Amino acid sequence: MMAQEKIKEFDSNEVKKRIVQSRVRLLMNHAFFGNMATRLIIKDATDWCPTAATDGKHLYYNKNFLGALPDPELDFVIAHEVLHCVYDHFDRRATRDGQYWNMAGDYVINNDLKKQGVGQMPSVGLWDPKYDEKYTEEIYDDLYARQVDKQETLDMHIDQLVEELEKNGNGASGDDGDQQGKGNSGPVKMSKEEKDQLKDEIKNAVLNAAQVAGAGNLPSGVERLIKELTEPKLDWKSMLDQQITSIVKDDFTFMKPSRKAWHTDAIFPGLRNQETIDICVAVDTSGSISRKQLMIFFSEIKSIMDQYTDYKIHVWSFDTEVHNPEIFTPDKLITDYQPAGFGGTDFDANWKFMKEQDIQPKKLIVFTDGYPFGSWGDENYCDTLWVIHSNHDKSLKAPFGVTTHYEDSKEVA
């Protein structure tokens, strides 16, 4: 019987020195990644982290995993952790399956790093050219829909690690540890306020690092993010109001005044047959949508209803098919609606449903996070307003209709 191979033990301080040296190499050869890496606090997490991880503030490492990597692969892993921070993969996961989400994020990041020529990808890294230029959400939907085998990744997302630690009776440590970068068992605990502040710090760091690196030296995903951070933002609620107002105006026709208006020859706009608002609202309930986002979606639908005394609004939820379609009029409360779905994402399901039910709205409003793995729908069927939840990437635009974006409100729990 063969003896089990013993894992080589590396000295934590020596591994930390190699990480610092890796950051210097990145600064010299890939300035964006080097600048972003230097802001991360290096922490030995060998007792609870099997490979490497980051929470946006710290770089956690397993000394035996990183210690065994040659320099090019070490550089790749450090840059890999940087892009998890830049792409905000922590918050964007929402309610998605943790391992599929981590796999999807790794496909995006590893594709970016290989194209940028950063180090060398370790053998356990996930890479597939078919996912080039895809968003993490798109790849996740594909992996989840096909229920592919869950594979090992270069690292684990911090929330996955916390879940594993809590199963074993541990959790976040709540402190930054000692001067050697060794904290209590588990990642450092951060409050919501600290996390919000950290997101702002990362955005500023991305802009500064991109300026140092210069145009043409950034992954396409980072370039999209830079564009989103620097371009003026549209007020999505104002856009929504404008779209609804345009529908109301279309429902007015100019009519001669009644005899009660004998004192003037003016022609006033009046309503024919009292159909004020007749629209459809499709709410994305795919697995990528959090409860918080759903609260925002339905809050905005209610605000539309509250503005008008007469309306007929078709509301349904959808993932890969339409669920629970209902018609709301002033005598029916939207708060009674029960969303359903929570699977993959297929925008075509909305158009298929409308055609089957012979519904031809003056306006279709789609609340979504905007990541279909395939067609966006039938651009010739009806006017469409896309209200896209996109805290990360506001450069995302639907190929037809009007697109506006919104961010989570800090007042929503």
Secondary structure, DSSP 8 states (H G I E B T S, - for coil): -----------HHHHHHHHHHHHHHHHHH-HHHHHHHHTSEEEE-TTT-SSEEE-SSEEEE-HHHHHTS-HHHHHHHHHHHHHHHHTTHHHHTTTS-HHHHHHHHHHHHHHHHHHHT-S---TT----GGGTT--HHHHHHHHHHHT------SS--HHHHHHHHHHTT-----S---TTS--SSS-----HHHHHHHHHHHHHHHHHHHHHH-TTSS-HHHHHHHHHHHS----HHHHHHHHHHHHHHHTEEEE---GGGTT----EEEESTT---EEEEEEE-STT--HHHHHHHHHHHHHHHHH-SS-EEEEEEESSSEEEEEEE-TTS-GGG------S---THHHHHHHHHTT---S-EEEEE----SS----TTTS-EEEEEE-SS-TT---SSSEEEEE---TT--
